[in-house]
Amino acid sequence: MKKVYNRNMLFAAILCLQLNVVAAFGQTVVKGSVKDNTGKPVSGVVVTDGAHFKTTDAQGNYVLNTDPARYPMVYISTPADYELPSKEGVADGFYQYLDAKKSENQCNFVLTKRQKPADEFVYIAISDPQVRNEKQLNRFRTETVPDLKQTADSLKNFEIVGMGLGDLVWDAMNLYAPYRQAVSNLGITMFQLMGNHDFNLLYKSMAQTDHPADGYGEQNYYQSFGPANYSFNKGSTVFLNVHAPVANNTVSAGGNARNANALFQLLRPYQVHIFSGHTHFYENQQPAPTIYEHNIGAACGAWWAGHVNRCGAPNGYLVVEVKGDDVKWRYKATGCSPDYQFRLYKPGEFESQKDYVVANIWDWDRTYTVNWYEDGVLKGAMQAFDDEDQDYINMVKGKKTGYHTRHLFRAQPAKGTKSVKVVVKNRFGEVFTKEVRL
């Protein structure tokens, strides 16, 4: 979606599949208009089938040639001056299905003008619900969803946009409908993207199949949520949402998207935040001065095995406050206070660090300061180290995976020490404190 990068775009692209642009083209003409709810034409709106683009003219009209067998939908990039179309709190109405039997399709869109600018809002990124069966879906319904609703209620003075970062289900196409119902009417406009577990495994992907009319892997997702690659406008900062991360570099991390360097070259002129999931661990990276990737913890943690991800970060989601170009975020652990930002282990609790107090600070990046106090006396910065998190190991009854996280810190108290306090300051100057008695 290279053409939609511009200074007035908050980009919510989904880069989960490669479209087959060499397929037969031009079999159908799509004509239509984009108007507001008073009937006034809206010009300059990007209209696409996912590979080919047009913009509406002064009368709000467009004409697009496409092959509906390969590109079954036509959709728009909602301008910043208009509300995000939705149905029962789930993004909808910005796309329409095409009739492949017709030589000409008519697809008209209606937008509602905003009453005030959209440059202040809250963005909630939710990684990997990944429900495989009714039991896991019930945990999502009874744990994650009420927590999301509580967060939305606490922020009801703001517009809230949510993004499911893929692996909404775990190869279980029958769970799309109840998943959609679960994220409806939360006080959030919920968007989704596709992960590797959101394909129907009975079929090849659209890019790989020679006969899409016989079925393709993305079909169930399309029918439930619309296009997999799309954008909408809300400001000048670029938000890029992908399933697999692009900048991870921890040992044994894996899973990074291919061609990341080419992506970074495209993004360099912009202030960019990338939101990703897939890995079930937490890692922040800044591959360029203007690009920050949040590879956040999963809603399901380590595949609903318990309460944490592979790195020890709790099950949860990321809450991002946007005010113009000012972007501020905090991870929200499911079922916990918003101030719960790190875990502290006493000496003896972390198996490989028996003599140390250990802090696991999941949203850590290089701007953080992590200091410790021994019986009220400042001892300085804690020592960063990498290891497998003990809370995760305990949760899976000692079955280590070998993944070492880098957001661990340690300090060795002297003999006779009665208490250790750890003070963490993040990039926004927010301070979080925990103290343990020894």
For each residue, the residues with C-beta under 8 A, 3 or more apart:
1: 4 5 11 13 48 229 230 231
2: 5 266
3: 46 53
4: 1 9 11 13 46 53 77 231
5: 1 2 9 11 238 266 270
6: 9
7: 236
8: 80 233 235 236
9: 4 5 6 77 231 233 236 238
10: 80 232 233 234 235 236 237 238 239
11: 1 4 5 231 238 239 240
12: 163 191 230 231 232 239 240 241
13: 1 4 229 230 231 240 241 242
14: 193 194 227 228 229 230 241 242 243
15: 229 240 242 257 263
16: 166 193 194 195 196 198 228 229 242 243
17: 194 205 206 207 218 228 229
18: 207
19: 50 51 70 71 206 207 229
20: 23 70 206 207
21: 51
22:
23: 20 67 69 70
24: 27 67 69 70
25: 52 65 66 67 70
26: 65 66 67
27: 24 66 67 68 69 100 103
28: 65 66 67 68 98 100 102 103 104 105
29: 63 64 65 103 104 105
30: 49 62 63 64 65 66 74 98 104 105 106 107
31: 61 62 63 64 104 105 106 107
32: 47 61 62 74 106 107 108 109
33: 41 56 59 60 61 62 108 109
34: 41 42 45 47 56 60 62 76 108 109 110 111
35: 39 40 41 42 60 108 109 110 111
36: 39 40 42 82 110 111 112 113
37: 110 111 112 113
38: 113
39: 35 36
40: 35 36 60
41: 33 34 35 56 58 59 60 61
42: 34 35 36 45 56 60 79 82 111
43: 55 56 57 58 59 60
44: 55 56 79
45: 34 42 55 56 60 62 76 77 79 109
46: 3 4 53 54 55 76 77 231
47: 32 34 53 54 55 56 62 64 74 75 76
48: 1 51 52 53 54 64 74 75 76 77
49: 30 52 64 66 71 73 74 75
50: 19 71 73 75 227 228 229
51: 19 21 48 71
52: 25 48 49 64 65 66 71
53: 3 4 46 47 48
54: 46 47 48 62 63 64
55: 43 44 45 46 47 62
56: 33 34 41 42 43 44 45 47 59 60 61 62
57: 43 60 61 62
58: 41 43
59: 33 41 43 56
60: 33 34 35 40 41 42 43 45 56 57
61: 31 32 33 41 56 57
62: 30 31 32 33 34 45 47 54 55 56 57
63: 29 30 31 54
64: 29 30 31 47 48 49 52 54 74
65: 25 26 28 29 30 52
66: 25 26 27 28 30 49 52 70 71 74 98
67: 23 24 25 26 27 28 70 71
68: 27 28 71 72 98 99 100 105
69: 23 24 27 72 100 212 213
70: 19 20 23 24 25 66 67 206 212
71: 19 49 50 51 52 66 67 68 74 98
72: 68 69 97 98 100 222
73: 49 50 95 96 97 98 222 226 227
74: 30 32 47 48 49 64 66 71 95 96 98 105 107
75: 47 48 49 50 94 95 96 226 227 230
76: 34 45 46 47 48 94 95 109
77: 4 9 45 46 48 230 231 232 233
78: 82 83 84 85 94 111 232 233
79: 42 44 45 82 111 233
80: 8 10 114 117 118 119 233 234 235
81: 113 114 117 118
82: 36 42 78 79 111 112 113 114
83: 78 111 112 113 114
84: 78 91 94 161 189 232
85: 78 91 92 93 94 109 111 112
86: 89 90 91 92 93 189 190
87: 90 92 93
88: 184 185
89: 86 183 184 185 186 187 188 189 190
90: 86 87 180 183 184 189 190 225
91: 84 85 86 94 189 190 191 192 225 226
92: 85 86 87 95 226
93: 85 86 87 109
94: 75 76 78 84 85 91 109 226 230 232
95: 73 74 75 76 92 226 227 230
96: 73 74 75 107 109
97: 72 73
98: 28 30 66 68 71 72 73 74 102 105 107
99: 68 102 105
100: 27 28 68 69 72 213
101:
102: 28 98 99 105
103: 27 28 29
104: 28 29 30 31
105: 28 29 30 31 68 74 98 99 102
106: 30 31 32
107: 30 31 32 74 96 98
108: 32 33 34 35
109: 32 33 34 35 45 76 85 93 94 96
110: 34 35 36 37
111: 34 35 36 37 42 78 79 82 83 85
112: 36 37 82 83 85
113: 36 37 38 81 82 83
114: 80 81 82 83 117 118
115:
116:
117: 80 81 114 120
118: 80 81 114 121 159 234 235
119: 80 234 235 322 323 324
120: 117 158 159 322 323 324
121: 118 158 159 160 161 234 322
122: 155 158 159 160 161 319 320 321 322
123: 160 161 162 163 239 319 320 321 322
124: 148 151 152 160 161 162 163 188 317 318 319 320
125: 162 163 165 241 275 294 296 317 318 320
126: 129 144 148 162 163 164 165 299 317
127: 165 166 167 276 277 278 296 297 298 299 317
128: 165 166 167 195 277 278 280 298 299 300
129: 126 140 144 164 167 168 169 179 298 299 300
130: 136 167 168 169 170 195 197 298 299 300 303 304
131: 136 137 139 140 168 169 170 172 175 179 300 304
132: 136 169 170 171 172 175 304
133: 136 137 172 175
134: 137 138
135: 138 139
136: 130 131 132 133 139 140 170 300 304
137: 131 133 134 140 141 175 178 179 182
138: 134 135 141 142
139: 131 135 136 142 143 144 300 304
140: 129 131 136 137 143 144 145 179 182 299 300
141: 137 138 144 145 182
142: 138 139 145 146
143: 139 140 146 147 315 334 335
144: 126 129 139 140 141 147 148 299 315 317 334
145: 140 141 142 148 149 182 183 186
146: 142 143 149 150
147: 143 144 150 151 316 332 334 335
148: 124 126 144 145 151 152 162 183 186 188 317
149: 145 146 152 153 186 187
150: 146 147 153 154
151: 124 147 148 154 155 319 332
152: 124 148 149 155 156 160 186 187 188
153: 149 150 156 187
154: 150 151
155: 122 151 152 158 160 319
156: 152 153 187
157:
158: 120 121 122 155 321
159: 118 120 121 122 189
160: 121 122 123 124 152 155 187 188 189
161: 84 121 122 123 124 188 189 191 234
162: 123 124 125 126 148 183 186 188 189 190 191
163: 12 123 124 125 126 190 191 192 193 241 275
164: 126 129 168 183 190 191 192 193
165: 125 126 127 128 193 195 241 242 243 275 276 277 278 296
166: 16 127 128 192 193 194 195 196 197 198 242 243 277 278
167: 127 128 129 130 170 195 196 197 198 243 277 278
168: 129 130 131 164 176 179 192 195 198
169: 129 130 131 132 172 173 175 176 179 197 198
170: 130 131 132 136 167 197 303
171: 132 197 199 201
172: 131 132 133 169 175
173: 169 176 200 220
174: 177
175: 131 132 133 137 169 172 178 179
176: 168 169 173 179 180 220 221 223 224 225
177: 174 180 181 224
178: 137 175 181 182
179: 129 131 137 140 168 169 175 176 182 183
180: 90 176 177 183 184 224 225
181: 177 178 184
182: 137 140 141 145 178 179
183: 89 90 145 148 162 164 179 180 186 188 190
184: 88 89 90 180 181 190
185: 88 89
186: 89 145 148 149 152 162 183 190
187: 89 149 152 153 156 160
188: 89 124 148 152 160 161 162 183
189: 84 86 89 90 91 159 160 161 162
190: 86 89 90 91 162 163 164 183 184 186
191: 12 91 161 162 163 164 241
192: 91 163 164 166 168 221 225
193: 14 16 163 164 165 166 228 241 242 243
194: 14 16 17 166 198 199 218 221 228 243
195: 16 128 130 165 166 167 168 198 243 244 277 278
196: 16 166 167 199 243 244 278
197: 130 166 167 169 170 171
198: 16 166 167 168 169 194 195 221
199: 171 194 196 203 205 217 218 221
200: 173 203 215 216 217 218 219 220
201: 171 217
202: 215
203: 199 200 209 214 215 216 217 219
204: 208 209 216 217
205: 17 199 208 209 216 217 218
206: 17 19 20 70 209 212 216 217 218
207: 17 18 19 20
208: 204 205
209: 203 204 205 206 212 214 215 216
210:
211: 214
212: 69 70 206 209 215 216
213: 69 100
214: 203 209 211
215: 200 202 203 209 212 219
216: 200 203 204 205 206 209 212 219
217: 199 200 201 203 204 205 206
218: 17 194 199 200 205 206 221 222 228
219: 200 203 215 216 222 223
220: 173 176 200 223 224
221: 176 192 194 198 199 218 224 225 228
222: 72 73 218 219 225 226 227 228
223: 176 219 220
224: 176 177 180 220 221
225: 90 91 176 180 192 221 222
226: 73 75 91 92 94 95 222 230
227: 14 50 73 75 95 222 230
228: 14 16 17 50 193 194 218 221 222
229: 1 13 14 15 16 17 19 50
230: 1 12 13 14 75 77 94 95 226 227
231: 1 4 9 11 12 13 46 77
232: 10 12 77 78 84 94
233: 8 9 10 77 78 79 80
234: 10 80 118 119 121 161 322
235: 8 10 80 118 119 322 324 325
236: 7 8 9 10 271 324 325
237: 10 270 271 272 273 322 325 327
238: 5 9 10 11 267 270 271 272 273
239: 10 11 12 123 272 273 275
240: 11 12 13 15 267 272 273 274 275
241: 12 13 14 125 163 165 191 193 274 275 276
242: 13 14 15 16 165 166 193 245 246 257 274 275 276
243: 14 16 165 166 167 193 194 195 196 276 277 278
244: 195 196 255 256 257 276 278 279
245: 242 248 253 255 256 257 274 276 277 278 279 283 285 293 295
246: 242 256 257 260 263 264 274 276 287 293
247: 256 260 274 285 286 287 291 293 295
248: 245 253 254 255 256 279 283 285 293 295
249: 253 285
250: 253 281 283 386 403 404 405 406
251: 386 403 404
252: 402 403 404
253: 245 248 249 250 256 279 281 283 403
254: 248 279
255: 244 245 248 278 279
256: 244 245 246 247 248 253 260
257: 15 242 244 245 246 260 263
258:
259: 262 263
260: 246 247 256 257 263 264 287
261: 264 265
262: 259 265 266
263: 15 246 257 259 260 266 267
264: 246 260 261 267 268 287 288 291
265: 261 262 268
266: 2 5 262 263
267: 238 240 263 264 270 272 288 290 291
268: 264 265 288 290 291
269: 290
270: 5 237 238 267 290
271: 236 237 238 290 325
272: 237 238 239 240 267 290 291 292
273: 237 238 239 240 292 293 294 320 327
274: 240 241 242 245 246 247 291 292 293 294
275: 125 163 165 239 240 241 242 293 294 296 318
276: 127 165 241 242 243 244 245 246 279 293 294 295 296
277: 127 128 165 166 167 195 243 245 280 295 296 298
278: 127 128 165 166 167 195 196 243 244 245 255 295
279: 244 245 248 253 254 255 276 283 295 310
280: 128 277 297 298 300 301 302 303 309 310
281: 250 253 295 297 309 310 311 313 403 405
282: 295 296 297 309 311 313 331 362 363 405 407
283: 245 248 250 253 279 295 311 405 406 407
284: 292 293 294 295 363 364 365
285: 245 247 248 249 292 293 295
286: 247 289 291 292 293 365 366
287: 246 247 260 264 291 293
288: 264 267 268 291
289: 286
290: 267 268 269 270 271 272
291: 247 264 267 268 272 274 286 287 288
292: 272 273 274 284 285 286
293: 245 246 247 248 273 274 275 276 284 285 286 287
294: 125 273 274 275 276 284 318 329
295: 245 247 248 276 277 278 279 281 282 283 284 285
296: 125 127 165 275 276 277 282 316 317 318 331
297: 127 280 281 282 301 309 311 313 314 315 316 331 362
298: 127 128 129 130 277 280 301 302 309 315
299: 126 127 128 129 130 140 144 315 316 317 334
300: 128 129 130 131 136 139 140 280 303 304 315
301: 280 297 298 304 305 306 307 308 309 314 315
302: 280 298 305 306 308 309 310 392 395 396
303: 130 170 280 300
304: 130 131 132 136 139 300 301
305: 301 302 395 396
306: 301 302 395 396
307: 301 314 315 334 395
308: 301 302 311 312 313 314 315 389 391 392 395
309: 280 281 282 297 298 301 302 312 313 314 315 392
310: 279 280 281 302 389 392 401 403 405
311: 281 282 283 297 308 360 362 389 392 403 405 407
312: 308 309 343 360 362 389 390 391 392 405
313: 281 282 297 308 309 316 331 333 360 362
314: 297 301 307 308 309 333 334 336 340 362
315: 143 144 297 298 299 300 301 307 308 309 333 334
316: 147 296 297 299 313 331 332 333 334 336
317: 124 125 126 127 144 148 296 299 331 332 334
318: 124 125 275 294 296 329 330 331 332
319: 122 123 124 151 155 329 330 331 332 338
320: 122 123 124 125 273 327 328 329
321: 122 123 158 327 328 329
322: 119 120 121 122 123 234 235 237 326 327
323: 119 120 326 328
324: 119 120 235 236
325: 235 236 237 271
326: 322 323
327: 237 273 320 321 322
328: 320 321 323 428
329: 294 318 319 320 321 363
330: 318 319 338 341 363 430
331: 282 296 297 313 316 317 318 319 341 362 363
332: 147 151 316 317 318 319 336 338
333: 313 314 315 316 336 340
334: 143 144 147 299 307 314 315 316 317
335: 143 147
336: 314 316 332 333 340
337: 340
338: 319 330 332
339: 432
340: 314 333 336 337
341: 330 331 361 362 363 424 426 432
342: 359 360 361 362 422 424 432 434
343: 312 359 360 391
344: 357 358 359 422 434 436
345: 349 350 353 357 358 359 360 390
346: 349 357 436 438
347: 354 355 356 357 413 438
348: 354
349: 345 346 358 390
350: 345 353 354 356 358 387 390
351: 354 390 393
352: 387 388 390
353: 345 350 356 358 385 387 410
354: 347 348 350 351
355: 347 412
356: 347 350 353 410 411 412
357: 344 345 346 347 372 410 411 412 413 420 422 436
358: 344 345 349 350 353 390 408 409 410
359: 342 343 344 345 370 382 408 409 410 422 424 434
360: 311 312 313 342 343 345 389 391 405 407 408
361: 341 342 364 368 370 407 408 409 424
362: 282 297 311 312 313 314 331 341 342 407
363: 282 284 329 330 331 341 407 426
364: 284 361 368 370 407
365: 284 286 368 427
366: 286
367: 426 427
368: 361 364 365 424 425 426 427
369: 381 424 425
370: 359 361 364 381 382 384 409 422 423 424
371: 378 379 380 381 382 422 423
372: 357 378 379 380 381 382 411 420 421 422 423
373: 376 377 378 379 420 421 422 423
374: 377 379 413 414 417 419 420
375: 417 418 419
376: 373 419 421
377: 373 374
378: 371 372 373
379: 371 372 373 374 411
380: 371 372
381: 369 370 371 372
382: 359 370 371 372 409 410 411 422
383: 409 410 411
384: 370 406 408 409
385: 353 408 409 410
386: 250 251 404 405 406 408
387: 350 352 353 404 405 408
388: 352 392 393 400 401 402 403 404 405
389: 308 310 311 312 360 392 393 405 408
390: 312 345 349 350 351 352 358 393 394
391: 308 312 343 360 394 395
392: 302 308 309 310 311 312 388 389 395 396
393: 351 388 389 390 396 398 399 400
394: 390 391 397 398
395: 302 305 306 307 308 391 392
396: 302 305 306 392 393 399
397: 394
398: 393 394
399: 393 396
400: 388 393
401: 310 388
402: 252 388
403: 250 251 252 253 281 310 311 388
404: 250 251 252 386 387 388
405: 250 281 282 283 310 311 312 360 386 387 388 389 408
406: 250 283 384 386
407: 282 283 311 360 361 362 363 364
408: 358 359 360 361 384 385 386 387 389 405
409: 358 359 361 370 382 383 384 385 422
410: 353 356 357 358 359 382 383 385
411: 356 357 372 379 382 383 420 422
412: 355 356 357
413: 347 357 374 417 420 438
414: 374 417
415:
416:
417: 374 375 413 414 420 438
418: 375 437 438
419: 374 375 376 435 436 437 438
420: 357 372 373 374 411 413 417 435 436 438
421: 372 373 376 433 434 435
422: 342 344 357 359 370 371 372 373 382 409 411 433 434 435
423: 370 371 372 373 431 432 433
424: 341 342 359 361 368 369 370 431 432 433
425: 368 369 429 430 431 432
426: 341 363 367 368 429 430 432
427: 365 367 368
428: 328
429: 425 426
430: 330 425 426
431: 423 424 425
432: 339 341 342 423 424 425 426
433: 421 422 423 424
434: 342 344 359 421 422
435: 419 420 421 422
436: 344 346 357 419 420
437: 418 419
438: 346 347 413 417 418 419 420
